[in-house]
Amino acid sequence: MEYHLQTPLKREDIEKLNAGDIVYISGEILTARDEAHARILEMEEKGEKLPFSLEGAVIYHCGPLMQQTESDWEVVSAGPTTSGRMSKMTPPILKTHEIRAIIGKGGMKGVADALKNRCVYLAYTGGCAALAAELIKEVKTVHWLDLGMPEAVWVLRVKEFGPLIVGIDSKGKDIFTEVREKAEKVLEKLDKQN
Amino acid sequence: MSSKISRENFIRSVADLLRKAEIELPDDVVDALRKAEAREENEVAKSQLRAILKNIEIAKNHGVPMCQDTGIMIFFAELGTEFQPGFDLEAAIRNAVTLATMEIPLRPNAVDPLTRKNSGDNTGAGIPDIHWKFVPGKQLKVTVAPKGAGSENMSALRMFNPTEAGSIKNFVLETVINAGGMPCPPLTLGLGIGGSFDKAARLAKEALLEPLDTPMNEFEKGILDAVNSLGIGCMGLGGSTTALAVHVKTAHCHTASLPVAVNIQCWANRHASIVFGEEK
């Protein structure tokens, strides 16, 4: 199935998605990678308020390449980064925030349970930064630029952002884990032949 | 081109070389990706390969880097013993990296390993990484290979017992399974076998520069077929195209050791070369 979704995403929007479906998202997404995740957790621990809202949010694992114009920022390229690095930091953030979708590449080990009934993981083709930049229509604002350009939180307006593949759905089905388990079985078989 | 190239022209040419490497893939790589898309039967994998091909077109047509991870700059320089630049080549290459970072622009990726402080211009201690080889002649050949972290992080090195050569294939398969979709398959796999701990890694990286249409020997083909039988597929979402090629480079090693390095390269197998100086 193919879906075209508009942010902010509601629980119903993501409950209908099944692993393997193709999704295009329009609206607002926030980039966050290693350092931003670490800072979110750090601030929450101290009871501090985040400068942006994560309710109904779409998080994009991306460290974009931006260019500053006289008054604004322009996206040069902005493909997904490896989500695996955020696997440990994501479940505690999902506990306190109604994040509806996480976009990244490569999948996230051990996160399917934390996503259940609340969030989906969407795989975007790794390295497709020029394609992504075309679909990002506006840089709305940036937070935490002190973390450096790739690690800052960029608020972006996107149009028909995709194709995104539902990698982990909200019912716990995880394509990446299935593919890995199959590959391990093939390896076992090859070992026996040798 | 005379070997009396000016420092300014050299820096300009190397900065342009970086631009080419970031924006345009070598023909053999694009060819291999096109063939993979035509061959692939898994619909999800096909959609991913189509997105990759579309991305390659957009990057080339708009003159923008194909991936936001513009990498760290790895240089391979072959310096002719009679090539006389008359200036500090390494410093000039560093200047070219700084210039390209600003001009193209490139993402500043170089950080101190412990404080994680970003230098802002893709240079720093030991970076750009420049490998020098001395060759006969009056020319200097400079190859740049921008290397992204997604694939580099999934690479592996193991010191085998000398009698364990039969386990090399298995080690590659384990490495590829462990990497899954993280290094952005379809991959190119560079294997360095022998030498020493560091030499094996160097050989593996050099093997990634081999054109993808270079005929593979039986050993390389055997590994490629086994890797593709795993079904990891484009971006780890399943399918028959996990790797496009496997290339092996070997060196003699100590009788008591067998170092094996697997350097993983994502689909964006970026590299470009330029030659300075007269032919004879």
Chai-1 contact restraints between the chains, C-beta under 6 A:
chainA,res_idxA,chainB,res_idxB,connection_type,confidence,min_distance_angstrom,max_distance_angstrom,comment,restraint_id
A,P64,B,Q68,contact,1.0,0.0,6.0,A-B,restraint_1
A,L65,B,Q68,contact,1.0,0.0,6.0,A-B,restraint_2
A,L65,B,R107,contact,1.0,0.0,6.0,A-B,restraint_3
A,Q67,B,P105,contact,1.0,0.0,6.0,A-B,restraint_4
A,V76,B,V64,contact,1.0,0.0,6.0,A-B,restraint_5
A,S77,B,V64,contact,1.0,0.0,6.0,A-B,restraint_6
A,S77,B,P65,contact,1.0,0.0,6.0,A-B,restraint_7
A,S77,B,Q68,contact,1.0,0.0,6.0,A-B,restraint_8
A,A78,B,Q68,contact,1.0,0.0,6.0,A-B,restraint_9
A,G79,B,C67,contact,1.0,0.0,6.0,A-B,restraint_10
A,G79,B,Q68,contact,1.0,0.0,6.0,A-B,restraint_11
A,T82,B,G150,contact,1.0,0.0,6.0,A-B,restraint_12
A,T82,B,M182,contact,1.0,0.0,6.0,A-B,restraint_13
A,G84,B,M182,contact,1.0,0.0,6.0,A-B,restraint_14
A,G106,B,G181,contact,1.0,0.0,6.0,A-B,restraint_15
A,G106,B,M182,contact,1.0,0.0,6.0,A-B,restraint_16
A,G107,B,G181,contact,1.0,0.0,6.0,A-B,restraint_17
A,T125,B,Q48,contact,1.0,0.0,6.0,A-B,restraint_18
A,T125,B,A51,contact,1.0,0.0,6.0,A-B,restraint_19
A,G126,B,C184,contact,1.0,0.0,6.0,A-B,restraint_20
A,G126,B,M235,contact,1.0,0.0,6.0,A-B,restraint_21
A,G127,B,C67,contact,1.0,0.0,6.0,A-B,restraint_22
A,G127,B,C184,contact,1.0,0.0,6.0,A-B,restraint_23
A,G127,B,C266,contact,1.0,0.0,6.0,A-B,restraint_24
A,G127,B,A268,contact,1.0,0.0,6.0,A-B,restraint_25
A,C128,B,A51,contact,1.0,0.0,6.0,A-B,restraint_26
A,C128,B,N55,contact,1.0,0.0,6.0,A-B,restraint_27
A,A129,B,C67,contact,1.0,0.0,6.0,A-B,restraint_28
A,A129,B,Q68,contact,1.0,0.0,6.0,A-B,restraint_29
A,A130,B,N55,contact,1.0,0.0,6.0,A-B,restraint_30
A,A130,B,I58,contact,1.0,0.0,6.0,A-B,restraint_31
A,A130,B,A59,contact,1.0,0.0,6.0,A-B,restraint_32
A,A130,B,V64,contact,1.0,0.0,6.0,A-B,restraint_33
A,A130,B,M66,contact,1.0,0.0,6.0,A-B,restraint_34
A,L131,B,K54,contact,1.0,0.0,6.0,A-B,restraint_35
A,L131,B,N55,contact,1.0,0.0,6.0,A-B,restraint_36
A,L131,B,I58,contact,1.0,0.0,6.0,A-B,restraint_37
A,G148,B,N118,contact,1.0,0.0,6.0,A-B,restraint_38
A,P163,B,S47,contact,1.0,0.0,6.0,A-B,restraint_39
A,I165,B,V44,contact,1.0,0.0,6.0,A-B,restraint_40
A,I165,B,L237,contact,1.0,0.0,6.0,A-B,restraint_41
A,I175,B,L237,contact,1.0,0.0,6.0,A-B,restraint_42
A,F176,B,G236,contact,1.0,0.0,6.0,A-B,restraint_43
A,V179,B,I232,contact,1.0,0.0,6.0,A-B,restraint_44
A,V179,B,G236,contact,1.0,0.0,6.0,A-B,restraint_45
A,V179,B,G238,contact,1.0,0.0,6.0,A-B,restraint_46
A,R180,B,G180,contact,1.0,0.0,6.0,A-B,restraint_47
A,K182,B,G231,contact,1.0,0.0,6.0,A-B,restraint_48
A,A183,B,I177,contact,1.0,0.0,6.0,A-B,restraint_49
A,A183,B,L230,contact,1.0,0.0,6.0,A-B,restraint_50
A,A183,B,G231,contact,1.0,0.0,6.0,A-B,restraint_51
A,A183,B,I232,contact,1.0,0.0,6.0,A-B,restraint_52
A,V186,B,S229,contact,1.0,0.0,6.0,A-B,restraint_53
A,V186,B,L230,contact,1.0,0.0,6.0,A-B,restraint_54
A,L187,B,L173,contact,1.0,0.0,6.0,A-B,restraint_55
